[in-house]
Amino acid sequence: MTGVRFSTILSCKATETVAFPRGGIISPAQFQIVSPYGYNNAMESRHGHCEFLPGIELWCESRNELLDYLTHRVQAGQTTFIVTLNPLMVMASRHNRDFARVLEKADVIVADGQGVRWAYRKIQNSDVPLIPGVELAEEIIAASSKTASSGQKWNIGFLGGKDNVWEMAADSLKRKYPGIVIKGGIHGYFNQNDEKDILFKLSEMDLKVLIAGMGSPKQELFLMRYLDSFKGAILIGAGGSLDIYSGQMKRAPMIFRGLKLEWLWRMIKEPSRFSQIFPLMKFWLMVAMRHPSLFKSAIGDKIP
């Protein structure tokens, strides 16, 4: 096998083995392909992504390249659905068909937390950039201020948080990024019966950026259902970002982030999150043991 380069890639289940014509039988976890972006991956279908698990790919180019790509898509009138992936979402996609379809429909999937990045390293023996949703959403807003200065305004809308949180977030961001256009927002406390009214209000804003901060999976499922209603816009689910932009909540101190313990800080600040510790532990164990069920999407093994 040494020195052999392959121009084609065989798709297979993680529990199968692959036989190559020139001899040698290896498991899928053992073979690696060097992508044009400098990362090892076994399959590519979306632009700038590398295979993570069946049904899940991750953005594996730089953050700057991602922002350039998003800007290009907006200018080309292409809708872009972004998922900021964490371990709980990975676990949901293994047994929840609706959420597995979210990852199938997404145009961009980024590693939101250290847990996903660690898992990618373990499984693919490579690396992807860490791009937290709270940072990416703000960088998209910052990019809109640059387009505004050149005469191309991106209307921004918020969906999520409690009453008035989006307004506080808007005031803070307008001070930080002069020239941005925030058309409005809607709180995140609504049920599915309210969605038609919510959609009508959002559609009137003629948005190019919609930041949904309602928590997963509610925000991703909402965005997936109504993708066709936001032509040419960037749609991103960004959890508690509006609370952070508004000043109602603080991000983890740098010491926690440096130690890769931002998840622990969130649990300390929001004790209700402690119920997540068990699925997180399950995720870590399944990755460490390469448990077969981790390699099966709820809608099949094929990468979308």
Secondary structure, DSSP 8 states (H G I E B T S, - for coil): -TT---SS-----TTS-EE-TTS-EE-TTT--EE-TTS-EES---STTEEEEETTEEEE-S-HHHHHHHHHHHHHTT--EEEEEE-HHHHHHHHH-HHHHHHHHH-SEEEE-SHHHHHHHHHHHSS---B--HHHHHHHHHHHHHHHHHTT---EEEEEESSTTHHHHHHHHHHHHSTT-EEEEEE-S---GGGHHHHHHHHHTT--SEEEEES-TTHHHHHHHHTGGGSTT-EEEE-TTHHHHHHTSS----HHHHHTT-HHHHHHHH-GGGGGGHHHHHHHHHHHHHT-GGGG-BTTBSS--
